[in-house]
Amino acid sequence: MFDWLASQLEGVSFSLLWESVAIEVLGDVAVVQAFGPARLTTPGRDAEFRYRMTGVLVRNNARWLWRVYHGSEPGAW
């Protein structure tokens, strides 16, 4: 599956410019929330859209490691 996905990424870029980032550290666990504009460029199209991300990190020795990640495009409400 990863071989196929990697073969589809030539000429693709994805960038984010975070407008807000909130991090709450609870001992060895951190919760991250971020929101801002994203840009996706592919050989066939360019798209700009709002993007939000939430994640949970766990401290392992001196390193923070991702345990859960979720990213999505918020819909119009």
C-alpha positions in Angstrom: 0.0 0.0 0.0 2.8 2.5 0.9 4.6 1.7 -2.3 1.5 2.6 -4.3 0.9 5.8 -2.2 4.5 7.0 -2.6 4.2 6.6 -6.4 1.3 9.0 -6.5 3.1 11.8 -4.7 5.4 13.0 -7.5 4.7 16.7 -8.1 2.5 17.0 -5.0 3.0 19.5 -2.2 1.0 20.3 0.9 1.7 23.3 3.1 0.0 24.8 6.2 0.2 28.3 7.7 -1.2 27.9 11.3 -3.3 30.8 12.5 -3.8 29.3 16.0 -2.1 26.5 17.9 -3.1 25.4 21.4 -1.1 22.9 23.4 -2.1 21.5 26.8 0.4 19.4 28.6 -1.0 17.0 31.2 2.0 15.2 32.7 3.5 13.0 30.0 0.6 13.6 27.6 0.0 16.6 25.4 -3.1 17.6 23.4 -2.5 19.8 20.3 -5.2 21.7 18.4 -4.3 23.9 15.4 -6.3 25.7 12.7 -5.3 27.6 9.5 -5.2 27.8 5.7 -3.7 24.9 3.7 -2.5 24.7 0.1 -2.5 21.5 -1.9 -0.6 21.6 -5.2 -0.8 18.6 -7.7 0.1 18.3 -11.4 -3.6 18.6 -12.1 -4.8 21.4 -9.7 -4.1 23.9 -7.0 -6.5 24.2 -4.0 -6.6 26.4 -0.9 -8.8 25.5 2.0 -9.2 25.7 5.8 -7.6 22.9 7.7 -7.7 21.8 11.4 -5.6 19.3 13.2 -5.8 17.6 16.6 -3.3 15.3 18.1 -2.2 13.5 21.2 1.5 13.2 22.0 3.1 11.1 24.7 6.5 11.8 26.3 8.9 8.9 26.1 12.1 9.7 28.0 13.0 13.1 26.6 11.0 12.8 23.3 7.4 13.6 22.4 5.9 10.9 20.2 2.7 11.2 18.2 0.1 8.7 19.4 -3.1 10.0 17.7 -3.5 12.5 14.8 -6.5 13.7 13.0 -6.7 16.3 10.3 -9.7 17.5 8.4 -11.3 20.3 6.3 -14.0 21.9 8.3 -17.3 22.1 6.4 -19.4 25.2 6.0 -21.8 25.5 9.0 
